[in-house]
């Protein structure tokens, strides 16, 4: 590689880090013995390696106990950095298909997931380069034999390299199918010839400079639709006709103890059977989410659950795609993750307060549905609870907080400001229900005007979700 190109690559990377407006993701895959390792080693020498992260993954036990895509989301490079994946999600799909661990339909489904994943990243200013290193089959065989018979280089040849050589035709055919199905303007394939005597570094360096410094292609956002097949999304207006009577303290305490005992038993069985649980709490200000979560966690082993209170993103979170901070908080199998506010903030507060562009929050409906489908596909129990109060009850609680010394910290200027936009939030909430209320991931709308009844309703809903999952055949 010419010195001028090497300098241009380094300067582009340093400028990428200075601006920190995008990240670059390089995925290197292809045939065995095509020189992937040598190419990445050379690239590491050309780049500032303090700003570069290389990942060659064999999934750990921790990763197997979370949804498939967790292992990649958690390793995405922050803005200003370069992330390199060896084989990555393409190797997972391709090798599984060739070895018939994925059927034809499952392979197509995985490719569709890949397209959606890459579109989501590209929309969040991730520049994606996908490199396929090709090699002629005869050249591959000769090169493997030369390495194998060289005492100083034989260690470079592994058993799986010979296996890939025997699978060459299938890998070539399925690889072509895979590239064709996942080609996109925002995530194009770069196909180069590798192997002995080949120098793919120059072409890759040019592409990297372009990705670091050039304009990013537009990503066509999917048109969000209401969820088909659901029983019908709830609406805030549905609560107006309910108005249950207040529940007496003695009866409440009796029912609370019963519900918590039931939950404790269900949670122990969930843990024994290694079933992950994700509970999402959304609601209007002063609707009592914290009180409901406290009554719920009081029935759980503290080692089994974690409560994630989602507020404004940190600097580290802002440096990654918006869904990154939720993916990294997903629980291990057998554990419970409770979200006090969640990814739905993008289509609620970020929408209403103008913190997300219209294209971003409209796109988020589809991204949220896909995220939740992946949780469910992993076998998680997903519960989504929205606690609602009417406008008069919210005002009463605001005033009570203002007048009670140990509750004043709960009332902020933001709460009053949000109240002034009550109708804007009401429309956003109802839209959220329409677009994200699914059969397997539906919303439970909880009338929170009476705190005691709301807490019991939350416990009852959680118990029913866990019992339904435990009743399924293993």
N, C-alpha and C positions, 0 to 999 in steps of 0.2 A: 504494500500500500504506500502510495506516495506521501512524502512528508507533509505536503500541502493539505491533502485530504485528512491525514491524521490530525493536523492542527485544527482544521475546520470542524472535525468531529468533537474534539475536546472543547473548543470554544462554544460550539452549539450546546454541549452538555452543561457547561458552566453558566451560560445564559439561561438555559432551562431552569437551573437551580435558582438563579437570581430572580427570575420572574415568578417562579412557582405558580404558574397559571394552568399548567397541565402536567400530567405524568406520561411516561412512555412505557408501554408493555411490549416486550419482544418475546414471541413464542417460537422456539426452534424444535422442529420435529423432522421426520423423514426416515429413510432407510438406515439400517445398521451399517457401520463402517463407512458412512458418508462424511465423517469428520465433524460431527456436532461438537464433541468435547474440545477438539483442537480449535475450532472456530470460536467457541465461547471463551476459551483461555486467551486467545489472541485479542478478542474484544475487550476482555478485562484489562489487558495491558494497554490498550488504546484509550480506555475511558478512565475517568476519576473513580476508582472503585469505592470510595467512601460515599458516593452518590448512586451506587449500583448494587442491586440485590439479585443474586442468582438462586433459583430454586429448582432442584431436581428431586421430585417427591416420590417416596414410597409411603403410603398412608400409615400413620401411627394408629395405635389403639384409640387414642383420644379423638382422632379425626374420624375413625369408623363409627364412633358413638355420637356423631353429629351429622346433620344433612350433608350430602355429597359436596355441595358447592362451598361449604364453610371453609374447607381447606384452602380454597383459592381466594375467597373474599378476604380472609384474615391476612393474606400475604400481598395484597395489592399495594403497589408503590404509592407513596404520598406524592402530591404535586411537587414538581421539581426533581423527581428521582426517576431512575430507570429500573424496571423489574424485568428479569429474564427468567423464563420458565422453559425447562427442558421437557419436551413432549407435552406436559401439562394436560389439559382437558382433552386435547386431540389424541394424545397417546392413549389415555384411558379409554376413549371411545373406540379408536381404531383397533387396538390390540384385543379388546374385549369382543369386538365383532368378528375379527379373524379367528379367534380362538373359540367362537360360538358361545361365549358367556353372555353376549347380547344378541337377541334375535333381530330379525330384519326390522320389525316394527319398533322395538326398543331402540335400535340404532338410529332410526329416523327421528324418534322422539328426542334422543340425546342431541342430535344435530340441531333440532329446533330449539332446544334449551341453550345450546351454544350460541346460536344466532341472537337469541334474546339477551343473553348475558353480555355479549360483546356490544350489542346496540345500547344497552343500559350504561356500560362503561364509557362508550364513545360519547354519549349524551352528557356525561359528567367530565368531559375534557380529558379523557384517556386516549392517547394516540396509540393505535394498535398496529403492530407489524407481525405478520405470521410467515415464518420461513419454512419452506419444505426443501430439504436437501436430498437430491436425487442421486442415484448411482446405478450404472448398468449392472445387471445381475452377475454376469461373468466377471466383471471388474471387482465386484463385491466379494465373490468367492475367492479370487486370486489374492486379494488384499487380506482377507481373513486368514488364509493359509500361510501367507508370508509372515504375518504377525505371530501366528501360532507356532511357527517353526523358528522364530527368533527368540532365543532365551531372554534377551533383554526387553522384549516387547510382548511376550506371550501373555503377560498379566492383563493386557488391554482387551483380550478376547474372553468374553464370558459365555456361559452355556446359552444364554438367551440370544446372543448374536448368531450362533449357528441356527437356532430355532427361527429367527427372523429371516435368515438366508433361505431356509426351506420354505418359509411362508411368503417368499418374495412376490410371487404372482398375485396372491390374494391381497397382500399389503398394497401393491401397486394399484390394483383395481379398486379396492375399497378406499384407498387414499385419494384417488382421483374423484371418486363419488363424494367423499367427505369435503374436499376442497371446493368442488363445484357447488355443493349445497350450502357452504358457509362463506362464499365469496361475497363481499359487500364493499361499497365505496369507503365506508368508515373502518373496514377491517379487511383489506385486500391480502391476497396471498402473494408472496414472492417465492418463485420456484427457481432454485439454482442447482447446478451440478456440483457435487462434492466428490470426495474420494481422493486417491493419490494424484498428485500433480495439479489439482484444481485449486483455485484461489477465489473463493466466493466472498472474501472479506470486503473487497472493493465495492461490489454492488450493495452489500449489506450496509456499509458505512454511508454510502450516498442516501440510502433509504432512511437510515437513522437520523442523519442531518436534516432531511426533509421533515421527518416526524417531529423532531425537537423544535424546529424553527419555522416550518411552513404553516399555512392555514389548515385548520381542521375541517374535514368535510361535514356537511350537515347530516344529521340523522333524522330520518323520517319517523316521527312519533306515531305509534299506533292509535287508531281511533278508539277511544274508550267506550265500552258499551255496558249496559246494565247486565248483571249476571244472570245467565239463562239457567233455568232448572231449579232456582231457589223457591222456597215456599212463598216468598213475598217479603221484601225488606220491611223492617219496622219504620215507623215515622214518629217524630216527636209529638205530632198531633194525636197519636193513638193514646197517649197518657192522659189526655184531658178527661176522658170518660171513666177513668178508673177510680181515682181519689179514694183509696182505701181508708178505713178507720185507723186511728192511731192505736198502736199495740201497747198494752199495759206492761210495766216494767217486770213484774213477776213472771207473767206468761212469756215475755221476751227472753228472760234469763233461762227459763226451762227449755225453750226451743233452741236457743243458742247452744247450750251444752249438748243437746242431742245432735245438732247439726255438726258441731265440731268433733264430737266423738266419731260420728259417721265418717267425716273427712279424714280423721287420723287413721282409721282402719283402711280406707281406700288408698291413702297416700303410702302406707306401708306396703300394700300389695303392688302398687304402681312401681315403687322402688325395687321390690323383689323381682318384678318382671322386666325391669330395665326399660320402662316406657317414659320418654321425656314428655314434659308438660310445659306449655307456654300459655300464660294467662295475660290478657291485655286489658287494662283498665283505661277507659277514656270517659270523659264527662265534662259537664259545665263546671265552672269555678264554684267552689263551696258545695259540690254535690255529695261529698263524703267519701271520695275514693280512698283516702288514707285510712279512715276508720274501718271501711270494709276490708281493706288489705290487712289491717292489723288483726281483725277477728279471724280472718282466714289463716294467716301465718301462725296465729296462736295455737292452731291445731297441728302444726307441722313440726318436724324435727329441724332445728336450725341448720343442721348440716346438709339438709336435702334441698333447700330453696335459696334463692337470691332475689331480692327486690331491686329492680333497676328504675330509679327515678330519672326520667328523661327531661332535661331542661335544654337551654340553648347549647348548641354544639361547642365543644372545646376547639382550640386551635388545631390540635391533632386531628379531630374529627372533620373539621372544615377542609383539611388537606386531602381528604379521601372522598370517594363517591358517597352520596348521602346515606345509602343503605348500609355502608360499612360498619357504622357504629351499632347497628342492630344485629347484623350477622355475627359479630364478634362476641355478643352477649348471649348467644343461644346455649341452652343447657346440655350437659352430658345426658346420655340415656339414664333414666331413673331419677333425674333431678327435675326441679321445678324452677322456671324463670317467670317472674311476675314483673310486668312492665306497667309502671305508674306513668301513664302517657307513653306514646310509642311512635312507630313509623307513621301512624295516622296524623301526626302533627303536620306532615307535608300538605295534606289535603284539608286541614282545619286551620290552625293558627298561621301557618306559612302562607296559605292561600288568602285568608281574610286580611292579614296584616301586610300583604304584599312582600313577604320575605322570600318567596319563590316566584319565578316567572310563570305566567299562565301555562306556557308549554311544559314546564317542569311539573307543576302539580297535576295537570291533566294527564301527563304521561305516567305519573305515579300510581294511578288506579291500576293500570295494567301491571306495573312492576310489583305492587303490593300483592295482587292476586297470585302472581307467579311465585313470589317469595313464600306466601302461605301454602301454596300447593306443594312446594318443595318440603316444607315442614311436615305436612300431612303425608307425603310420599315416604318420608323417613320413618313414619309411624308415630309422630308426636300427637298428643292431645292438644288441640288449639281451642282456647276459649276467649271470646271477645265480648266484653261487657261494657255497656255505655250507661252511666249513671246520670239521670236527668232530673232537674228540679225546675219548677216554674219560676217565672220572673219575680213574683212576690216573695216566694220562699227564699230565693237567693238573696234578695235585699234584706230580709230579716236576718239571715245568717251573716251577711256582711256587717250589719250593725252590731250584732252580738259579738263578733270578733273584735270590732273596733272598741267595744266597751269592756272586754275581758282582757286583763293584762297578759295572761299566759297564752292568749290566742291572737294577739295583735300582729305577731310576726307572720301569721298566715294571710293577712290582708295587705295587698300591695296596690300601688297605683295602676299596675297592669290589670288587676282584677276589675277596677272601676272602668278602665278604658275598654276592656273586653265587653263589659256590660252595655256600654253605649252602642256596641255593634251587635246587639242581640240577634237581630233579624238576619244579618250577614252570616253569623255563626249558625243560626238555625238552617239556612239554606245549604251551607256547607256540610252540616251534619246529615241532613236528609240525602244530599247527593252522595255522601260517603256510604250511607246504608244501601242506596240503589246500586252502586258500583262494586261493593265489596261484601255483600251479604250472600254467601254461598251455602249450599246444602251442608257441606262438611266444615265450613268455617263461617258459620252464621253469627250474627250479632244477637246478644241478649240485651234488650232495652229494659233497664231497671228503673222503676219509679222510686226516686230517692227523696221525695218530699217528706216521708217518714223514715228517719235514719234507721230505726230498729227493723222495720220491715225490709228496708233495702239491704241491710247486712244479712238478714236471713235469706233473702232472695239470692244474694251472691253466693252464699254457702250452698244453698240448694242447687243452684246452677252448676257450680263446680263439682258437687257430688254426682249429679246426673251425668256430667261429661265423663268423669272418671269411671263410673259404674257402667256406662255404655261401652267404654273402651275395654274394660275388664271382662265384659260379657261376650266380647267377640272371640271366635275360635282362635287358638294360638297357631 
